[in-house]
Amino acid sequence: MGRLEPVAFGFDHESAGLQEAAILNARFIGLSAQELVARSLEEIFPGKIALVSSFGAESAVLLHLVASIDRHVPVVFVDTLRLFPETLAYRDALADRLGLTDMRTVKPEPEKLASVDPYKALWMTDADACCHVRKTEPLARAMEGFDAWFTGRKRFQAATRAAIQSFEQDGARIKVNPLASWGVDKLKAYMAEHDLPPHPLVAQGYPSIGCQPCTSKVKPGEDARAGRWRGLEKTECGIHLGLENDGSGI
């Protein structure tokens, strides 16, 4: 990836390698979410960062944060072709509401999809492979040319996310997590303060929303992500396990 200028941060980027995220975390420790977004856009990765959004249950917060600073930031949305119709409608309405000017919707490659999932049933036999061909591969293509991407991940969401920091190494790129430390109450307060519309499925019992076949309603007292890949030992779709990692074998 294109590297930051050594003069700005005082280290040799060519030899930094996987230490880059650690250096960025140390350099920008203590920034608010708004400050982290602004510095990432204007100083650290100018013109080389995108926002990747699922337009899910909590997506409006990060989308609003970024749009309030720059509405022209590329926003990448992966249409797996198995999403809820409500998610697609929410994407369109929220993008219009926030005035996003560079929405980029990417989809699986038709030929690859026809080869590995001709009957749209791969999710039943190999959920990891299904996520890979429908989500990870399209996003990897969409991220070509970018040095970094914003994610909306938070530590409270799952045990696998409990230790995430503001900056994470993702192969040749950096993931920026402005909301890593935010909790449910802060998210709700932000949405109320800025009158942001919730995803329509949240009120129907879906606090975490992915593809339709692999998302179920959550019962009272269950973890918010309990409805994702219910019954499987799976907690991530794969995009946060490394876009350059071909973990499915397909």
C-alpha positions as CSV (number, residue, x, y, z in Angstrom):
1,M,0.0,0.0,0.0
2,G,1.0,3.6,-0.3
3,R,2.8,4.6,2.9
4,L,2.6,7.7,5.0
5,E,5.4,10.2,4.8
6,P,8.2,9.2,7.3
7,V,8.7,12.9,8.2
8,A,5.1,13.1,9.6
9,F,5.5,10.2,12.0
10,G,9.2,9.9,12.5
11,F,9.7,6.2,11.4
12,D,10.7,4.3,8.3
13,H,7.5,3.0,6.7
14,E,9.3,0.6,4.5
15,S,10.6,-1.4,7.5
16,A,7.5,-0.8,9.7
17,G,5.5,-3.7,8.3
18,L,2.9,-5.0,10.7
19,Q,4.0,-2.5,13.3
20,E,2.3,0.3,11.4
21,A,-1.0,-0.2,13.2
22,A,0.7,-0.2,16.6
23,I,2.6,3.0,15.8
24,L,-0.6,4.7,14.6
25,N,-2.4,3.6,17.8
26,A,0.4,5.1,19.9
27,R,0.5,8.2,17.9
28,F,-3.2,9.0,18.0
29,I,-4.2,7.6,21.4
30,G,-7.0,9.3,23.1
31,L,-8.7,10.8,20.1
32,S,-12.5,11.0,20.0
33,A,-14.3,9.2,17.2
34,Q,-14.9,12.5,15.4
35,E,-11.2,13.4,15.7
36,L,-10.1,10.0,14.6
37,V,-12.3,10.2,11.5
38,A,-11.1,13.7,10.7
39,R,-7.4,12.9,11.1
40,S,-7.7,9.7,9.1
41,L,-9.4,11.6,6.2
42,E,-7.3,14.7,6.2
43,E,-3.9,13.7,7.5
44,I,-3.2,10.0,7.7
45,F,-4.9,8.6,4.6
46,P,-6.0,11.6,2.5
47,G,-7.8,10.4,-0.7
48,K,-6.9,6.7,0.1
49,I,-9.5,5.6,2.6
50,A,-13.0,4.3,2.1
51,L,-15.9,3.6,4.5
52,V,-17.1,0.0,4.3
53,S,-20.7,-0.3,5.5
54,S,-23.3,-3.1,5.8
55,F,-26.1,-0.5,6.4
56,G,-27.0,-2.7,9.3
57,A,-28.5,-2.0,12.7
58,E,-25.9,0.5,13.9
59,S,-24.4,1.7,10.6
60,A,-26.1,5.1,10.6
61,V,-23.7,6.4,13.4
62,L,-20.4,5.9,11.5
63,L,-22.0,7.0,8.2
64,H,-23.2,10.2,9.8
65,L,-19.8,10.8,11.5
66,V,-17.9,10.5,8.3
67,A,-20.5,12.4,6.2
68,S,-20.5,15.3,8.6
69,I,-16.8,15.7,7.8
70,D,-16.8,14.7,4.1
71,R,-19.8,13.5,2.2
72,H,-17.7,12.6,-0.8
73,V,-15.8,9.8,0.9
74,P,-16.2,6.5,-1.0
75,V,-18.8,4.3,0.7
76,V,-18.5,0.6,-0.2
77,F,-21.5,-1.6,0.2
78,V,-21.4,-5.4,-0.5
79,D,-24.7,-6.7,-1.9
80,T,-24.3,-10.4,-1.4
81,L,-27.6,-11.0,-3.3
82,R,-29.0,-12.6,-0.2
83,L,-29.7,-9.5,1.8
84,F,-33.0,-8.5,3.3
85,P,-35.0,-6.2,1.0
86,E,-35.3,-3.8,4.0
87,T,-31.5,-3.5,4.1
88,L,-31.4,-2.4,0.5
89,A,-34.2,0.1,1.0
90,Y,-32.4,1.4,4.1
91,R,-29.2,1.9,2.2
92,D,-30.9,4.0,-0.4
93,A,-32.8,6.1,2.1
94,L,-29.8,6.7,4.4
95,A,-27.4,7.5,1.6
96,D,-29.9,10.1,0.4
97,R,-30.5,11.5,3.9
98,L,-26.8,11.9,4.5
99,G,-26.0,13.3,1.0
100,L,-23.4,10.6,0.3
101,T,-22.0,11.3,-3.2
102,D,-19.8,8.2,-3.8
103,M,-21.8,5.1,-3.1
104,R,-20.2,2.0,-4.5
105,T,-22.2,-1.2,-4.4
106,V,-20.3,-4.4,-5.3
107,K,-21.6,-7.9,-5.9
108,P,-20.2,-11.4,-6.3
109,E,-18.8,-12.4,-9.7
110,P,-21.7,-14.1,-11.6
111,E,-19.4,-16.8,-13.1
112,K,-17.9,-17.7,-9.7
113,L,-21.3,-17.7,-8.0
114,A,-22.7,-20.0,-10.7
115,S,-19.8,-22.3,-10.2
116,V,-19.7,-22.6,-6.4
117,D,-23.3,-21.8,-5.5
118,P,-25.6,-22.6,-8.4
119,Y,-28.6,-23.4,-6.2
120,K,-28.2,-20.7,-3.6
121,A,-27.7,-23.3,-1.0
122,L,-24.0,-23.0,-0.2
123,W,-24.9,-21.3,3.1
124,M,-26.4,-24.6,4.3
125,T,-23.4,-26.8,3.7
126,D,-20.4,-24.4,4.0
127,A,-21.3,-21.0,5.5
128,D,-17.6,-19.8,5.4
129,A,-17.3,-20.6,1.7
130,C,-20.6,-18.8,1.1
131,C,-19.4,-15.7,2.9
132,H,-16.2,-15.8,1.0
133,V,-17.6,-15.8,-2.5
134,R,-20.5,-13.5,-1.7
135,K,-18.8,-11.0,0.6
136,T,-15.0,-11.3,1.1
137,E,-14.0,-11.6,-2.5
138,P,-16.2,-8.7,-3.8
139,L,-14.9,-6.4,-1.0
140,A,-11.3,-7.3,-1.7
141,R,-11.8,-6.2,-5.3
142,A,-13.5,-3.0,-4.2
143,M,-10.7,-2.1,-1.9
144,E,-8.0,-2.1,-4.6
145,G,-6.4,1.3,-4.7
146,F,-7.2,2.1,-1.0
147,D,-4.7,2.2,1.8
148,A,-7.3,2.0,4.6
149,W,-10.9,1.6,5.4
150,F,-13.3,2.6,8.2
151,T,-15.3,-0.1,9.9
152,G,-18.1,0.2,12.5
153,R,-16.9,-2.6,14.7
154,K,-17.2,-2.2,18.5
155,R,-15.7,-4.1,21.4
156,F,-19.0,-5.0,23.0
157,Q,-20.3,-6.8,20.0
158,A,-18.5,-10.1,20.5
159,A,-15.7,-11.8,22.3
160,T,-13.7,-11.8,19.0
161,R,-13.9,-8.0,19.0
162,A,-13.2,-7.3,22.7
163,A,-9.7,-6.2,22.1
164,I,-9.9,-4.2,18.9
165,Q,-8.1,-0.9,18.7
166,S,-8.5,2.2,16.7
167,F,-6.1,1.0,14.0
168,E,-5.7,-2.6,12.9
169,Q,-3.4,-4.1,10.3
170,D,-5.3,-5.9,7.5
171,G,-2.7,-7.3,5.1
172,A,-1.4,-4.3,3.1
173,R,-4.1,-2.0,4.5
174,I,-5.1,-0.4,7.8
175,K,-8.6,-0.8,9.3
176,V,-9.8,2.3,11.3
177,N,-12.4,1.6,14.0
178,P,-13.6,5.0,15.3
179,L,-16.4,3.4,17.4
180,A,-14.4,0.6,19.0
181,S,-14.9,1.9,22.5
182,W,-18.6,2.9,22.1
183,G,-21.3,1.1,23.9
184,V,-25.0,0.6,23.3
185,D,-26.1,3.7,25.3
186,K,-23.7,6.0,23.5
187,L,-24.8,4.7,20.1
188,K,-28.5,5.2,21.0
189,A,-27.8,8.7,22.3
190,Y,-25.9,9.7,19.1
191,M,-28.7,8.4,16.9
192,A,-31.3,10.3,19.0
193,E,-29.3,13.5,19.0
194,H,-28.9,13.5,15.2
195,D,-32.4,12.1,14.5
196,L,-30.9,9.1,12.6
197,P,-33.4,6.6,11.3
198,P,-32.9,3.0,12.6
199,H,-32.8,0.0,10.4
200,P,-36.5,-1.1,10.1
201,L,-35.7,-4.7,11.2
202,V,-34.3,-3.6,14.6
203,A,-37.8,-3.1,15.9
204,Q,-38.8,-6.5,14.7
205,G,-36.2,-8.3,16.9
206,Y,-33.0,-8.1,14.7
207,P,-30.3,-6.2,16.6
208,S,-27.6,-7.6,14.2
209,I,-28.4,-7.9,10.6
210,G,-26.6,-9.8,7.8
211,C,-27.8,-12.1,5.0
212,Q,-31.4,-13.2,5.2
213,P,-30.7,-17.0,5.3
214,C,-28.2,-16.7,8.2
215,T,-29.9,-14.1,10.3
216,S,-32.6,-14.8,12.8
217,K,-34.5,-12.9,15.5
218,V,-32.9,-12.6,18.9
219,K,-34.8,-13.5,22.0
220,P,-34.8,-11.3,25.2
221,G,-31.7,-11.8,27.2
222,E,-29.7,-13.2,24.3
223,D,-26.5,-11.7,22.9
224,A,-27.1,-9.1,20.2
225,R,-25.3,-11.2,17.7
226,A,-26.9,-14.5,18.7
227,G,-29.1,-14.4,15.6
228,R,-26.1,-14.5,13.2
229,W,-25.2,-18.0,12.0
230,R,-27.3,-19.5,14.8
231,G,-26.2,-23.0,15.6
232,L,-22.8,-22.7,14.0
233,E,-19.4,-22.1,15.5
234,K,-19.1,-18.9,13.4
235,T,-19.1,-15.3,14.6
236,E,-17.6,-13.4,11.7
237,C,-18.4,-13.4,8.0
238,G,-14.7,-13.3,7.1
239,I,-13.9,-9.8,5.9
240,H,-12.4,-9.0,9.3
241,L,-10.2,-12.1,9.2
242,G,-8.2,-10.5,6.4
243,L,-9.2,-9.6,2.9
244,E,-6.1,-11.1,1.5
245,N,-6.6,-14.4,3.4
246,D,-8.3,-17.1,1.2
247,G,-9.6,-19.1,4.1
248,S,-12.4,-21.0,2.2
249,G,-10.4,-23.0,-0.3
250,I,-12.6,-21.9,-3.2
